[in-house]
Amino acid sequence: MDVAAPSLKDALTGEARALGFDAIGIADPGAIAGVREKLEAFLASGAHGEMAWLADPRRGDPRVMWPDVRSVIMLGVNYGPDENPLAILAQRSHAAISVYAKGDDYHDLIKKRLKALARWLIAQAGGDVKVFVDTAAVMEKPLAQASGLGWQGKHTNLVSREFGSWLFLGAIFTTLELPRDAAERDHCGSCQACLDICPTAAFPAPYQLDARRCISYLTIENKGPIPHKFRKSMGNRIYGCDDCLAACPWNKFAQEGREIKLAARDELRAPSLAKLSRLDDAQFRALFTKSPVKRIGRDRFLRNVLIAIGNSGDATLIVEAQRLLSDDSALVRGAAVWALAQPMDVNAFHALKSKHHGVEGDDSVGAEWRDAIA
């Protein structure tokens, strides 16, 4: 089989940079064959929670996903924030939204660039391609490590010596044989800052994540009520959690010479919980147009906002939570009950309970009323 000339790889790298990619590496499709065993152990433990798609049998080996693949081109875009993402946690009457979700949906942004680069590659060298951005049975992080972009840190996310923990990843599978890059080795050393900062102790051990305890999972993937034992730990985090990413010491390199390419929307930097709690479905969709937040829907979003209201210590937000006791969604009503039980006087809460509990038709909301204040 003909091996592509090194000059093609150099040109590919140049084109990737021109399209806005900050990192590029090439891996052999068989480089992560051993990852499947770790994935199966993870699935067997149940730590994936409701994310059933992780059990897709094609995951873990690109050659199963596409037998014709001969090279995997991994690409990264630095999305390091232009402000401290943990500072918002002290503004308890305002919402903390994960860095990656404060701008336009990265799936759309990265996929356009991947398709453009794939078209360029076909025009230059022929072959066939497939592009992936976190929406198929592709294990991007192990492939990124195999291609030299970084390594999977103790928080299980990719860490780069150039960009810290802030890289969006995308992949191009190609039938072309391209020169491989050396895999990156682990540079975490004895550091465990990412593990120590986790609000819910979601890491049972270094390099292991129990998604069921992770605030990102709880606020995004979890479709039901937030488990009681994690509600206080959520603080004002209403979509995702950046704590383990932000704690990584390698982030100090992420801003050097960086051009802001994926800017946060001003209205999503520190939105007030009061304003967010008043969103109806149409307003929610309008505010989060092109945002990944839109995918969880208004009800799950308001569930998260109400947990933050309960944690805010702001008595002026009681009226917002009280209004949502009559919401059409049982998920929202149940979260409103918990939110009100945190700051309210016991007698005032029992007066509300006597008004609403008897007419509540949903068992889960009834349980919230029953258990909120004994």
Salt bridges, closest charged atoms under 4 A:
ASP22 OD1 - LYS261 NZ 2.68
ASP28 OD2 - ARG180 NH2 3.12
GLU40 OE2 - ARG36 NE 3.23
ASP56 OD2 - ARG58 NH2 2.89
ASP61 OD1 - ARG63 NE 2.97
ASP82 OD1 - ARG269 NH1 3.11
GLU83 OE2 - ARG269 NH1 3.23
ASP104 OD1 - ARG265 NH2 2.97
ASP105 OD1 - HIS107 ND1 2.71
ASP105 OD2 - ARG295 NH1 2.52
ASP134 OD2 - HIS107 NE2 3.57
GLU177 OE1 - ARG180 NH2 3.47
ASP181 OD1 - LYS9 NZ 2.91
GLU184 OE2 - ARG161 NE 3.16
GLU184 OE1 - HIS187 NE2 3.08
ASP210 OD1 - ARG212 NE 2.91
ASP243 OD2 - ARG237 NH2 2.81
ASP266 OD1 - ARG269 NE 3.32
ASP281 OD2 - ARG285 NE 3.05
ASP299 OD1 - ARG298 NH1 3.30
GLU320 OE2 - ARG278 NH2 2.66
GLU320 OE1 - ARG323 NH2 3.05
ASP327 OD1 - ARG298 NH2 2.69
GLU360 OE2 - ARG333 NH2 2.78
GLU368 OE1 - HIS228 NE2 3.42
GLU368 OE2 - ARG231 NH2 2.78
ASP371 OD1 - ARG370 NE 3.40
